[in-house]
């Protein structure tokens, strides 16, 4: 549905055009209008993805671009709700720009990966858990980036900018809270994968996903243990969060990307 896709892209662009200047000038006059535009973008984004994924003759089109756009929609929805409570505004330009780029590629570049999830509802549950866990841990990584930025500004005594940002400890608490939720979802994803992913050992793609997902799980478990038992903070926890995100990205997209380019 190009009309809904174009509407979503325009609405995301309007939101970015209202949010970024407001952050730079430390003004919040257009925040309500930005939220209205973002809501329109999210609705049109969801409609576009519905037609992209389900409006095929048989099965569902779970191409890489469609999956990436679905994840960006999840992240944008959560962060928009957070921002509506006057929190997380500094992260909105990142997530909206990411969603805009993903949606543009998914809508206007051909790509198909037809599956038949209606025949395997257990696999649908597993994929849903995987997407939610990945989106949640991406949000945790965004909080980690904000934590690193605030720490950098404080150390360089740019207090005028920091004063407009949330307190450092508040961001850190949110980051670990979201990370805990993401780890629970990732644990459920790994457990469900044992039941619903057949031939993990023989199937190289499934084995690749399982190994990197397991590495990411150990990384996050070590991060949580280090923070709550050893008092880890600052750059160390930011790096652990980034490494976990990279491992999950390799798990979810690595094999498919390689296969795509090999097929070309």
C-alpha positions, 0 to 999 in steps of 0.5 A: 500500500504505497499511500499508507507508506508515503503517509507514514514517511511524511508523518515521521519526517514531520515529527523529526522536523518538530522534535530536533529543532525543539531539542536543540533550542530547548523548547517544547512548544511543538511536542504535542503536534509531534506526538500527533504526527508520530501517532499517524506515522505509527498507524500508517506504518502498521497498515503498510506492514500488514499488507506487506507481510500478509497481502500475498497469495499464500503464506506470509512475506517475512523478508529481512526488510519486513522483519526489520521494519516490524522491529522498528515499529515496535521500538517506535511504539514503545518510545512514543508512549514513553515520550508522551509522559515527557520522558525519552525525548532525546531518543526519538530522533534516532528511533524515528529516523531508523523507522523511516529508513526501514519503512522506505526500504521495505516499501519500495524495494522488492523482496520476498521470503514466503513462510507458512506460519499458519501451519505451525502456530508454535513457530509463530509464537517463537518468532513473536517472542524473538522479535519482542526480545530483540526490540526490548534489548534494542531499547535497552541499548538506546538507553545505554547510549543515552547513558554514555552521552550524559556521562561524556557531557558531565565529564566535559562540563557541558552542564547547560546541555546535561541540565535538559537531560534526565538524571544519570542514575534514572537512565541507568535504572531504566536501562537495567530494568528494560534489560531484565525484561529483554533477558526474560523474553530472550530466555523464553525465546531460547526455550521455545526454540528447542521445541519449535525449531526442527533440525537445529544441528543439521540446519546451518541457519538455525544453528547460527541463530541458536549459537549467537542468541546463546552468546548474547544471553550469556553476555546479558546475564554477565552484565546483570550479574556484574551490575548487581553483584560487583557494582559495574557502571559507566562505560563497561555496562554500555559496552556489554549492552552494545556487544549483546545487541551486536550478537543478537543482530548477527543471530537474527539477520546474519545468516539471511543477509549472507544468503541474500548476497550469495544468491545475488 
